[in-house]
């Protein structure tokens, strides 16, 4: 399994570099382009939610973990050390990002981290088969 | 990055490259300014390589505002098959809504904006005609009521005069 862990400042200007690093990693892992396109959207929306909702103006970091499993399944985890946001708060602020993530992903888990932050972990597969929760 | 150029009575906004949280504020501000000045807007996505959900929402909100205010608003997207699968995929998942007129070319977008303006002018002309008809009807009604009031006042004065004459006869 190929994997990489990255960290970025929780700022709007970090969204594009995070996306770019992910595209480089997935491309070097020979992930099909159409799957990379799905991942671009997923990472962008999850990262945007972390920047907007996790730290409420305070400085912080957003962590990205990427993995490509031998069977081609891509997993993307976006986490923060913030105050903890839930999908409801993201929806209340007008975002539809989580809806889009769920529609593109085979599986999507949003969990509270032990340190109080939030983690969005998504699995993406080339076929339409969903991964059992 | 965002480029804007004036072309006659409309403004073409062209978001270049990738559009996400880092640069969506510029688009929102630009659209807000133009629409508050009642400028017709064409958003050209021909050189836009990526958009996020927030970007799509800004376009949908601007289009809804423009429709409510009678301002021309259209979006240009590359001809089918779309060259950008990411944008196509995202727009499929986050519909722009019924107010957004999507065209394949800038020329079509301009025609659409002018058509919307013509529709607005037709709507305003219709409303003006209705307002004039209402005003004329109300004026005629006012004149009729005034005449009726004058007749009633005259009748009352005549009745009062008859009363005075009767009183004078009874008590000279």
Interface residues (C-beta under 8 A of the other chain):
Chain A: X12 X13 X15 X16 X19 X34 X37 X38 X40 X41 X44 X45 X48 X51 X52 X94 X95 X96 X97 X99 X100 X103 X104
Chain B: X18 X20 X21 X22 X50 X52 X53 X54 X57 X85 X86 X89 X90 X93 X94
